């Protein structure tokens, strides 16, 4: 034993005597995780969150969350002598006076954008592979919570510098709060500590942005990861992989090394972007004054869909006993997002109800093998994408020489017409891919080699696929539709018959599939290629 090993052993023994950690560590450090690139998406969220905490802490040393008026006398000449809030002046100082300040601001902002991209793509991977199914429904709900908080946290973050762009965003938020019937104006008054913009809002959202939400994030991410640990990670189907095992590598040393390396890749990319790609150049926008708005104001991408929905709403208002209800703000700003996020959170339960499948699932679905789910996802994405496009309607209109009206009507019609089309097209594509899988299993791979038979016919040689691949393509289950009884033995409608009928219909649509190739069919066709 070398001296170094002896010292390490002594230290480990010392710690273990006092904490009893060795047994726990041994068990957990050898825990096996499955290997697939898409499982790294959650890690991107985790690492960008760590980068956000570190870079954000740096920014707090210099940022002054105060709306008191000061006269700017820093080194950025175009704004010298201009009155502005201390918050805006300190954000300018971080950009121009503090060493490394601009880099840190940009790293922080890029990390936020990557964090949100990571969350959304991670969510899509969990959704399209069915990883949210029992027993992971709670983790899905925690995930939807993290997504919602991420949007709010990002919005509050870019509202802090009190530049013209952030003030414009806050003004929209105020309008949305005010649109809540009956209590709206009181709530807005309460949030802003008086009339808009007041002096209280920035200090308040600062506390929420740097203390309250990061604390909640930390707690939720911890529970999220503990659940992944406890429930074990899902895995893609393949030979040797079952609902009861996990095939992969141990945490120590394989994933420790991979995860460590991956953190530095995420950090490196974020730092590189922060160094070379300008983001939120607040000095160009000027200080916020309620009477101004800059042309081409754009929120960060994860707020764009909401902005787009508000922008496309027709001017609907009703007057009620002297009160105005602004449906044009209320529906796109609160009701629709409320419905969207509730449906998203409840999706695992809705699917369970529709399919009647209450079993645990640790093997993932290939998206094509769950055509209805995949098509619903494509539909929701199309809706969000059209809204997001409309969030940039002014920029798109000027870039492509269109009018705002053309953009508006494209979005208003597109947001209703395109999602159902996306549903139908995606479902057809999934079924075609299932058909292609069936062909592949039964007839093998097309080799591109043409042979002329003795009687003159040309045929293409098909090569059988490996047994492993055939297993992977056929191991999934094909759900049978529900057949809940609508009538009792005497032909009389049972109580709840209508509900059962609806469920039967939905589950029939859910179970539409191209029958997968069976072992017998495969055997029969063997030697016919
Ligand atoms: C702060 C944001 C988030 C962080 C840091 C995070 C982190 C992670 C990590 C590291 C994993 C394991 C690796 C992987 O499967 O990618 C994971 C798994 C999971 N996440 Fe997230 N996540 C976040 C947001 C979300 C969201 C928005 C959802 C869905 C709404 C979600 C649902 C899940 C589920 C269901 C699993 C288990 C997947 C499986 O076992 O296959 N997470 N998360």
Boltz pocket constraint, residues with backbone or C-beta under 6 A from the ligand:
constraints:
  - pocket:
      binder: B
      contacts: [[A, 38], [A, 39], [A, 40], [A, 41], [A, 42], [A, 43], [A, 45], [A, 46], [A, 49], [A, 119], [A, 120], [A, 122], [A, 123], [A, 126], [A, 131], [A, 132], [A, 136], [A, 139], [A, 140], [A, 141], [A, 142], [A, 143], [A, 144], [A, 146], [A, 147], [A, 221], [A, 224], [A, 225], [A, 228], [A, 232], [A, 233], [A, 234], [A, 235]]
      max_distance: 6.0
